Amino acid sequence: MNAARGSIVAQIALAACIARGAQADITDATSNGYGISVDLSLLILQLDVLPQAYADGSAPGPYANDNTAVNALFSAAGLANFGADVLSGEATSDVDGSSGNRTTTGNGTVTGLGADVVLGTILNLSAGVIEADSAVTGDYGSLAANGSSILTDVDLSILGTTLTVDANAAPNTVLFDALGIQVVLNEQIVGGNGIDGRSLEVNAIRISFDDVAAGLGLLNGDIKIAHAYSEMNAVVPAPSGLAALTLSGLVATRRRR
């Protein structure tokens, strides 16, 4: 009896090893990047700037996409003005549906930025280079997200007060949060559990307005400068035919005993 039981245990261990031999696959990925997006409103004034220099991609199927806009200018009289020498976005992935470590990335960059909101009374901003990077790497069970922002020669004032901007701000640095205005540097929003999925959104600068007193009205909206996003998902395939057959046979044998 002990010998028979030992044989079954050994066979179960063998079947488990066979099942573990089936590697997980990165089944899909997506990423994007862009230079700037704006959504502002004040009384009857409105400025909606869809993501500019937007690049994206989705897998399986490796991709490397990019987009660029030069001498960009967006404005609404009396509300806001935004201009940039160069806006760019990039998205890449090497996910091909097979097993093994993979990497998916997004990047957004703005060069030569100038901006003001409500004739500069609410916000004034200029910058040399603002850049956001997002990457998700790994395989099933160990998907890691890494993000960063670069803020070069940034001059920013809110409500007439000049703020000091660290070129390498730590993730989710809240630079200003008062009177309905919030400024976050190197915003990083992580999603997924890191086992079968992981995502990361990075915004180098994000400025939000919530009922901010501006003249006779209230200013509301959101500004994202240099945005990047990446995501990967993975699954473990069902046990191989041999493992499944071995396990089912063991169960049947055990029941007969």
Secondary structure in CASP SS format (residue, H / E / C, confidence):
PFRMAT SS
TARGET T0000
AUTHOR 0000-0000-0000
METHOD secondary structure of the structure
MODEL  1
M C 1.00
N H 1.00
A H 1.00
A H 1.00
R H 1.00
G H 1.00
S H 1.00
I H 1.00
V H 1.00
A H 1.00
Q H 1.00
I H 1.00
A H 1.00
L H 1.00
A H 1.00
A H 1.00
C H 1.00
I H 1.00
A H 1.00
R H 1.00
G C 1.00
A C 1.00
Q C 1.00
A C 1.00
D E 1.00
I E 1.00
T E 1.00
D E 1.00
A E 1.00
T E 1.00
S E 1.00
N E 1.00
G E 1.00
Y E 1.00
G E 1.00
I E 1.00
S E 1.00
V E 1.00
D E 1.00
L E 1.00
S E 1.00
L E 1.00
L C 1.00
I C 1.00
L E 1.00
Q E 1.00
L E 1.00
D E 1.00
V E 1.00
L C 1.00
P C 1.00
Q C 1.00
A C 1.00
Y C 1.00
A E 1.00
D E 1.00
G E 1.00
S E 1.00
A E 1.00
P C 1.00
G C 1.00
P C 1.00
Y E 1.00
A E 1.00
N E 1.00
D E 1.00
N E 1.00
T E 1.00
A E 1.00
V E 1.00
N E 1.00
A E 1.00
L E 1.00
F E 1.00
S E 1.00
A E 1.00
A C 1.00
G C 1.00
L C 1.00
A E 1.00
N E 1.00
F E 1.00
G E 1.00
A E 1.00
D E 1.00
V E 1.00
L E 1.00
S E 1.00
G E 1.00
E E 1.00
A E 1.00
T E 1.00
S E 1.00
D C 1.00
V C 1.00
D C 1.00
G C 1.00
S C 1.00
S E 1.00
G C 1.00
N C 1.00
R E 1.00
T E 1.00
T E 1.00
T E 1.00
G E 1.00
N E 1.00
G E 1.00
T E 1.00
V E 1.00
T E 1.00
G E 1.00
L E 1.00
G E 1.00
A E 1.00
D E 1.00
V E 1.00
V C 1.00
L C 1.00
G C 1.00
T C 1.00
I C 1.00
L E 1.00
N E 1.00
L E 1.00
S E 1.00
A E 1.00
G E 1.00
V E 1.00
I E 1.00
E E 1.00
A E 1.00
D E 1.00
S E 1.00
A E 1.00
V E 1.00
T E 1.00
G E 1.00
D C 1.00
Y C 1.00
G C 1.00
S C 1.00
L C 1.00
A E 1.00
A E 1.00
N E 1.00
G E 1.00
S E 1.00
S E 1.00
I E 1.00
L E 1.00
T E 1.00
D C 1.00
V C 1.00
D E 1.00
L E 1.00
S E 1.00
I E 1.00
L C 1.00
G C 1.00
T E 1.00
T E 1.00
L E 1.00
T C 1.00
V C 1.00
D C 1.00
A C 1.00
N C 1.00
A C 1.00
A C 1.00
P C 1.00
N C 1.00
T E 1.00
V E 1.00
L E 1.00
F E 1.00
D E 1.00
A E 1.00
L C 1.00
G C 1.00
I E 1.00
Q E 1.00
V E 1.00
V E 1.00
L E 1.00
N E 1.00
E E 1.00
Q E 1.00
I E 1.00
V E 1.00
G E 1.00
G C 1.00
N C 1.00
G C 1.00
I C 1.00
D C 1.00
G E 1.00
R E 1.00
S E 1.00
L E 1.00
E E 1.00
V E 1.00
N E 1.00
A E 1.00
I E 1.00
R E 1.00
I E 1.00
S E 1.00
F E 1.00
D E 1.00
D E 1.00
V E 1.00
A E 1.00
A E 1.00
G C 1.00
L C 1.00
G E 1.00
L E 1.00
L E 1.00
N E 1.00
G E 1.00
D E 1.00
I E 1.00
K E 1.00
I E 1.00
A E 1.00
H E 1.00
A E 1.00
Y E 1.00
S E 1.00
E E 1.00
M E 1.00
N E 1.00
A E 1.00
V E 1.00
V C 1.00
P C 1.00
A C 1.00
P C 1.00
S C 1.00
G H 1.00
L H 1.00
A H 1.00
A H 1.00
L H 1.00
T H 1.00
L H 1.00
S H 1.00
G H 1.00
L H 1.00
V H 1.00
A H 1.00
T H 1.00
R H 1.00
R H 1.00
R H 1.00
R C 1.00
END
